[in-house]
Amino acid sequence: MSESNPPLLLVDDDPLILETLSFALAPDFEVFEADSRQDVRELLQSSDVQPMLALVDLGLPPKPHTPEEGFALITELLAFNRAIKVLVLSGQDERGNIQHALTLGAVDFIGKPCDPDFLRSRLNHQAMLLEAEQQLTAQPKGIDAVLLGESPGMRTLRSLVAQFADNPFPVLVEGESGSGKELVAQCLHQASERQEKPILTINCAAFSAELLEAQLFGHAKGAFTGADRARAGFFEESSEGTLFLDEVGEMPLELQSKFLRVLENGEYYRVGETQPRRSSARIVAATNRDLRESVRSGAFRQDLYHRLSVLTISVPPLRTRGSDWQLLAQRFQENYAEMLTAFRFNAEAIEELDRYGFPGNVRELRNIVIRLGAKYPGADVDAEAVRQELELDFEPPAEGSELGVLDIEGRIRAEGFRLDDELMELEKRFVAAALKLGGGNLSQAARLLGVNRTTLYSRANKLGITGEE
């Protein structure tokens, strides 16, 4: 962190709470205020504000009496900046809300009302953890030290990273949110001959089409309202290094042809200019969607998909990696040793975590370790303490558990079997699960399912399921 106060985004729809907390926290933080999710989007996209800490309420307009807007905001903030520390300050502190917020990626949940001194201490604690993470990120490490794990999936992953590192073609990294796609991109860069060049990251889901174009390609002075000076884009600033495009499946269709041109011949134009420029950056793209389905639905160009997927790496979800979580938990304790006293999992706690599905993947595990370290320094952590940190109603998909051969044969023989009914029930379960993971938001759920929002809206209506627009 710099010597100046760390930037803090404060989000609450109550003007009195905003004013009071801004005054109380101003001595320690540079506070930016917002009263809704839309207000946050406008603040982040229309300025150079880059908050590394966020304190958000769950109950936000247009539905302040439910937590859905807050859940969606957590997801959007982490999409905008993977490193941001999101803390929740809310009176909607039912256990289910707490667990879901933490699973989505929030690092702390504080109930209202809250003593300002306690709140300040929790924020300062996260600022220290952030500083430690930035120092760790800045230290170059080998592939084996970063992509930790002994499961077959991780051994394959490390092998592919080493194999593709110096290949000039784009790499498409597929995997669930929180599974470590950005780490894979960093390893591809560090293991390549480009390691001395910059690596830049941009999340395609965090910007409108116009702003994303300006961010990628740069713009001329006066190209649009607010463009008071010319600015280089990410293609230019990454030079001969690596450009990592996260959530590339969210790139607006109208931008995809321009992106394809850069991939094919390195040529692009700044917004508002007619003089072509050239980029020699190596492209690594990542997605948590099935881009093949996006191609079929018309949301993603087929030629762009084929150009991106020449080299593909799949990052395994943590639930499929066996006991790898133990190695990762130990590494996280080592990383934060200067701020957290080590603890130990007893046998029952280990069994509990062995059974857990980790819907938030490695990011969720890291936050669990940090919270347990803060609560139980130097202690033996039991299964009950672990359960308090988990979202236990999550049901991870298991191979063969729903559609194994024997199960299918049994269903077909059952009296009254109708294929349409079976498929509708399965579709209903997937849609309901995606809406839950997306905080009830149709657009977020559509991204998780790999379909466009209009298609999901139609299917949800047919199935009798409702979600937010």
C-alpha positions in Angstrom: 0.0 0.0 0.0 1.1 3.6 -0.6 1.8 6.0 2.2 -1.5 7.8 1.4 -4.7 6.5 2.8 -6.0 3.4 1.0 -9.1 4.1 -1.2 -12.3 2.8 0.3 -15.6 2.4 -1.5 -18.6 2.9 0.9 -22.0 1.8 -0.4 -25.2 2.3 1.5 -28.6 3.7 0.5 -29.0 5.6 3.9 -27.6 9.1 3.5 -27.1 9.4 7.3 -25.0 6.2 7.4 -22.9 7.4 4.5 -22.3 10.7 6.1 -21.5 9.3 9.5 -19.2 6.5 8.3 -17.4 8.8 5.8 -16.6 11.2 8.7 -15.5 8.4 11.0 -13.3 6.6 8.5 -11.8 9.6 6.7 -8.7 9.8 9.0 -7.7 6.3 7.8 -9.1 6.0 4.3 -9.8 7.9 1.2 -13.6 7.4 1.1 -15.7 7.3 -2.1 -19.5 7.1 -1.6 -22.2 5.4 -3.6 -25.9 4.7 -2.7 -26.7 1.9 -5.3 -25.2 -0.7 -7.5 -25.8 1.6 -10.5 -24.1 4.5 -8.7 -21.1 2.2 -8.1 -20.9 1.2 -11.8 -20.9 4.9 -12.9 -18.3 5.8 -10.3 -15.9 3.0 -11.3 -16.4 3.4 -15.1 -16.3 7.1 -15.4 -13.3 7.9 -13.3 -9.8 6.8 -12.3 -11.1 5.6 -8.9 -9.5 2.2 -8.1 -10.7 1.3 -4.6 -8.9 -1.7 -3.0 -11.4 -1.9 -0.1 -15.2 -1.9 -0.3 -17.7 -1.7 2.6 -21.2 -2.5 1.2 -24.7 -2.9 2.5 -26.8 -5.9 1.2 -30.1 -4.0 1.1 -29.8 -1.6 -1.8 -32.2 0.0 -4.3 -34.4 -1.0 -6.0 -35.1 -3.7 -3.5 -33.6 -2.5 -0.2 -35.4 -5.1 1.9 -33.8 -8.1 0.2 -30.1 -8.9 -0.2 -30.0 -9.6 -3.9 -28.6 -6.3 -5.0 -25.8 -6.6 -2.4 -25.0 -10.1 -3.6 -24.9 -8.9 -7.2 -22.6 -5.9 -6.2 -20.1 -8.3 -4.5 -19.9 -10.3 -7.7 -19.5 -7.1 -9.9 -16.8 -5.6 -7.6 -14.7 -8.8 -7.8 -15.2 -8.9 -11.6 -13.9 -5.3 -11.8 -10.9 -6.0 -9.6 -10.1 -9.5 -8.4 -7.9 -8.2 -5.6 -10.4 -5.9 -4.0 -11.4 -6.7 -0.4 -15.2 -6.6 0.0 -16.6 -6.3 3.5 -20.4 -6.4 4.1 -22.0 -4.1 6.7 -25.7 -5.0 6.9 -28.6 -5.5 9.2 -29.7 -8.5 7.0 -27.4 -10.7 9.0 -29.2 -14.0 8.8 -26.9 -17.0 8.6 -27.8 -17.8 5.0 -27.0 -14.3 3.9 -23.7 -14.3 5.7 -22.6 -17.6 4.2 -23.7 -16.7 0.7 -21.9 -13.3 0.8 -18.7 -15.0 2.0 -19.0 -17.7 -0.7 -19.4 -15.1 -3.4 -16.0 -13.6 -2.2 -16.7 -11.1 0.6 -13.9 -11.3 3.2 -15.9 -10.2 6.2 -19.5 -9.7 7.4 -20.3 -7.1 10.0 -23.8 -6.7 11.4 -25.5 -3.3 11.9 -25.4 -1.3 14.1 -21.6 -1.4 14.4 -19.1 0.5 16.6 -17.0 2.8 14.3 -13.8 1.8 16.1 -14.5 -1.9 15.5 -15.3 -1.2 11.9 -12.1 0.7 11.4 -10.1 -2.1 12.9 -11.6 -4.7 10.6 -10.9 -2.5 7.6 -7.3 -1.9 8.7 -6.9 -5.6 9.1 -8.0 -6.2 5.5 -5.7 -3.4 4.3 -2.7 -5.2 5.9 -3.7 -8.5 4.3 -4.0 -6.7 1.0 -0.5 -5.3 1.4 0.9 -8.7 2.2 -0.8 -10.2 -1.0 0.6 -7.4 -3.1 4.1 -8.2 -1.9 3.6 -11.9 -2.5 2.3 -11.2 -6.0 5.4 -9.1 -6.8 7.7 -11.9 -6.0 8.5 -14.1 -9.0 7.9 -17.8 -8.5 8.0 -21.0 -10.5 4.9 -22.7 -11.9 5.1 -25.5 -9.2 5.2 -23.0 -6.4 2.2 -21.0 -7.7 -0.1 -23.7 -9.1 0.0 -25.8 -6.0 -1.5 -29.3 -5.8 -0.8 -33.0 -6.4 -4.1 -34.0 -7.9 -4.1 -35.3 -11.5 -5.9 -32.2 -12.7 -3.2 -29.9 -11.3 -0.4 -32.0 -12.7 -2.0 -31.8 -16.1 -2.5 -28.0 -15.6 1.2 -27.4 -14.8 2.3 -29.5 -17.7 0.1 -27.5 -20.2 1.3 -24.1 -18.8 4.9 -25.1 -19.3 4.2 -26.4 -22.8 2.2 -23.3 -23.9 4.3 -20.6 -22.1 6.5 -19.7 -25.1 4.0 -20.5 -27.8 3.1 -17.2 -29.7 -0.6 -18.2 -30.2 -3.4 -17.0 -27.9 -4.4 -19.2 -24.9 -8.0 -19.7 -23.7 -8.2 -20.5 -20.0 -11.5 -22.1 -19.0 -12.7 -22.5 -15.4 -15.1 -21.6 -12.7 -15.0 -18.3 -10.8 -12.4 -18.3 -8.1 -10.5 -21.4 -9.5 -7.3 -19.5 -10.4 -7.6 -18.5 -14.1 -5.6 -15.3 -13.5 -2.9 -17.2 -11.7 -2.6 -19.4 -14.8 -2.2 -16.3 -17.0 0.5 -15.0 -14.7 2.4 -18.3 -14.8 2.1 -18.4 -18.6 3.7 -14.9 -18.7 6.4 -15.6 -16.0 7.5 -18.9 -17.7 7.8 -17.2 -21.1 10.5 -15.1 -22.8 8.2 -12.1 -22.2 8.6 -12.2 -18.4 10.5 -8.9 -18.3 7.7 -7.2 -20.2 4.5 -6.0 -18.6 1.4 -8.2 -18.0 -1.9 -6.3 -17.9 -5.3 -7.5 -16.9 -8.7 -6.3 -17.9 -12.1 -7.8 -17.1 -14.5 -7.6 -20.1 -17.5 -7.9 -17.8 -16.7 -4.8 -15.9 -17.2 -2.2 -18.6 -19.9 -1.0 -21.0 -19.1 -1.6 -24.7 -17.9 2.0 -25.2 -15.7 2.1 -22.2 -14.3 -1.4 -22.9 -13.3 -0.3 -26.4 -11.6 2.8 -25.1 -9.8 0.7 -22.4 -8.5 -1.8 -24.9 -7.6 0.4 -27.9 -7.1 3.8 -26.3 -8.7 7.0 -27.5 -7.9 10.4 -29.1 -8.5 13.6 -27.3 -12.2 14.7 -27.7 -13.2 11.2 -29.0 -16.2 11.2 -26.6 -17.6 13.2 -23.7 -15.0 13.3 -20.9 -12.0 12.4 -23.2 -10.1 15.6 -22.3 -6.8 14.0 -23.4 -5.5 11.2 -25.6 -4.9 8.0 -23.8 -3.2 4.7 -24.7 -5.1 1.5 -24.4 -4.2 -1.9 -22.9 -3.0 -3.2 -26.3 -0.5 -0.4 -26.5 0.6 -0.4 -22.8 1.2 -4.2 -22.8 3.6 -3.6 -25.7 5.4 -6.9 -26.3 4.2 -8.4 -23.0 1.0 -10.2 -22.1 -2.6 -8.9 -22.2 -5.0 -11.0 -20.0 -8.6 -10.6 -20.9 -10.7 -12.0 -18.1 -14.4 -13.1 -18.8 -13.8 -12.7 -22.5 -17.2 -14.3 -23.1 -18.8 -11.1 -21.9 -17.2 -9.0 -24.6 -20.0 -7.2 -26.5 -20.6 -8.6 -29.9 -19.9 -5.3 -31.6 -16.4 -5.3 -30.2 -15.5 -8.8 -31.1 -14.7 -8.1 -34.8 -12.2 -5.4 -33.8 -10.6 -7.8 -31.3 -10.4 -10.5 -34.0 -8.6 -8.1 -36.2 -5.9 -7.6 -33.6 -5.5 -11.3 -33.2 -5.2 -11.9 -36.9 -2.8 -9.1 -37.9 -2.0 -7.1 -34.8 -3.8 -4.0 -36.2 -6.2 -1.7 -34.2 -7.3 1.9 -34.1 -7.6 4.2 -31.1 -11.2 5.5 -30.7 -11.5 8.7 -32.7 -8.4 8.0 -34.8 -8.0 6.8 -38.4 -4.3 5.9 -38.2 -3.8 2.2 -37.6 -1.6 1.0 -34.8 0.0 -2.4 -34.2 0.3 -4.6 -31.1 2.5 -7.6 -30.6 1.1 -8.5 -27.1 0.5 -12.1 -26.4 -3.2 -12.7 -25.7 -4.4 -14.9 -22.8 -8.2 -14.9 -22.4 -10.3 -16.5 -19.7 -13.9 -17.5 -19.3 -16.2 -19.2 -16.8 -18.8 -19.8 -19.6 -19.1 -22.4 -22.3 -18.1 -20.4 -25.3 -19.3 -23.1 -27.6 -22.8 -22.5 -26.3 -22.3 -18.8 -26.7 -21.4 -19.4 -30.4 -24.5 -21.5 -30.9 -26.7 -18.8 -29.3 -25.1 -16.0 -31.4 -23.6 -14.2 -28.4 -20.0 -15.0 -29.5 -18.4 -15.0 -32.9 -17.5 -18.4 -34.2 -14.4 -17.2 -36.0 -13.2 -15.4 -32.8 -13.8 -18.6 -30.8 -11.7 -20.7 -33.1 -9.0 -18.1 -33.1 -8.9 -18.0 -29.3 -9.2 -21.7 -28.6 -6.2 -23.0 -30.6 -4.6 -23.6 -27.3 -7.0 -24.3 -24.4 -6.3 -24.8 -20.7 -9.0 -26.0 -18.3 -8.6 -25.1 -14.6 -10.1 -27.8 -12.4 -12.6 -26.7 -9.7 -11.3 -27.2 -6.1 -14.0 -29.8 -5.4 -12.4 -32.2 -7.9 -8.9 -31.8 -6.6 -9.1 -34.2 -3.6 -6.8 -33.3 -0.7 -5.2 -30.4 -2.6 -7.2 -28.0 -0.4 -4.9 -29.0 2.6 -1.8 -27.9 0.7 -3.5 -24.7 -0.2 -4.7 -24.0 3.3 -1.1 -24.6 4.6 0.2 -22.2 2.0 -2.3 -19.5 2.9 -1.3 -19.8 6.6 2.3 -19.4 5.6 1.5 -16.4 3.4 -0.2 -14.6 6.2 2.0 -15.8 9.0 3.1 -12.2 10.0 -0.5 -11.2 10.6 -2.2 -14.4 11.7 -1.2 -17.0 14.3 -1.2 -20.5 12.8 -4.1 -22.9 13.7 -4.6 -26.6 13.1 -7.5 -28.6 11.7 -8.5 -31.6 13.8 -9.5 -34.9 12.1 -13.2 -34.1 12.1 -12.6 -30.7 10.6 -10.5 -32.2 7.8 -13.3 -34.7 7.1 -15.8 -31.8 6.9 -13.8 -30.0 4.4 -13.1 -33.1 2.4 -16.9 -33.4 1.9 -17.4 -29.7 1.1 -18.0 -28.6 -2.5 -16.2 -25.2 -2.3 -18.6 -23.3 -4.6 -16.3 -20.3 -4.4 -13.2 -22.5 -5.2 -9.7 -21.4 -4.1 -10.7 -17.8 -3.4 -13.3 -19.1 -0.9 -10.8 -21.4 0.8 -8.3 -18.5 1.2 -11.0 -16.4 2.9 -12.0 -19.3 5.1 -8.4 -19.8 6.3 -8.0 -16.0 7.0 -11.3 -15.9 9.1 -10.4 -19.1 11.0 -6.9 -17.7 11.7 -8.4 -14.5 13.1 -10.9 -16.3 15.2 -8.8 -19.3 16.5 -5.2 -18.2 16.6 -3.0 -21.1 17.7 -5.9 -23.4 18.4 -7.2 -26.7 17.1 -10.2 -26.0 14.9 -13.0 -28.5 15.0 -15.7 -29.5 12.6 -18.3 -27.2 14.2 -16.0 -24.2 13.8 -15.5 -25.1 10.2 -19.2 -25.5 9.5 -19.8 -22.0 10.7 -17.7 -20.8 7.7 -19.3 -23.0 5.0 -22.4 -22.7 2.7 -23.6 -26.1 3.5 -26.7 -26.1 1.3 -24.5 -26.0 -1.8 -24.8 -29.2 -3.8 -21.8 -29.7 -6.1 -22.5 -31.7 -9.3 -21.1 -35.2 -9.0 -20.2 -37.4 -12.0 -22.9 -39.9 -12.6 -24.9 -38.9 -9.6 -27.8 -37.5 -11.7 -27.5 -39.1 -15.1 -25.6 -42.4 -14.6 -26.5 -45.3 -16.9 -28.3 -47.3 -14.3 -30.2 -44.3 -13.0 -31.4 -43.4 -16.5 -32.5 -47.0 -17.2 -34.4 -47.1 -14.0 -36.2 -43.8 -14.8 -37.1 -45.0 -18.3 -38.7 -48.2 -16.8 -40.7 -46.2 -14.2 -44.4 -45.9 -14.8 -45.5 -42.6 -16.4 -42.0 -41.7 -17.7 -42.0 -38.8 -20.1 -38.7 -37.5 -21.5 -40.1 -33.9 -21.7 -40.9 -33.9 -18.0 -37.5 -35.2 -17.1 -35.7 -32.6 -19.2 -37.9 -29.8 -17.9 -37.2 -30.8 -14.3 -33.4 -31.0 -15.0 -33.5 -27.6 -16.7 -35.5 -26.1 -13.8 -32.9 -27.3 -11.3 -30.0 -25.8 -13.4 -31.8 -22.4 -13.8 -32.7 -22.2 -10.1 -29.2 -23.0 -9.1 -27.7 -20.4 -11.5 -30.2 -17.8 -10.2 -29.1 -18.6 -6.6 -25.4 -18.3 -7.4 -26.1 -15.1 -9.3 -28.0 -13.5 -6.4 -31.3 -13.7 -8.2 -30.1 -11.6 -11.1 -31.1 -12.9 -14.6 -28.0 -11.4 -16.3 -25.6 -13.0 -13.9 -27.4 -16.3 -14.1 -27.4 -16.2 -17.9 -23.6 -15.8 -17.8 -23.2 -18.8 -15.5 -25.4 -20.9 -17.8 -23.7 -19.8 -21.0 -26.9 -18.4 -22.6 -28.0 -14.9 -23.4 -30.3 -13.1 -21.0 -33.3 -13.1 -23.4 -33.1 -16.9 -23.7 -32.9 -17.4 -20.0 -35.8 -15.0 -19.4 -38.0 -17.0 -21.8 -37.0 -20.3 -20.2 -37.5 -19.1 -16.7 -41.0 -17.8 -17.5 -41.9 -21.2 -19.0 -40.6 -23.0 -15.9 -42.3 -20.6 -13.5 -39.1 -19.3 -12.1 -38.7 -15.6 -11.4 -35.5 -13.5 -11.2 -34.5 -9.9 -11.4 -34.0 -8.1 -14.7 
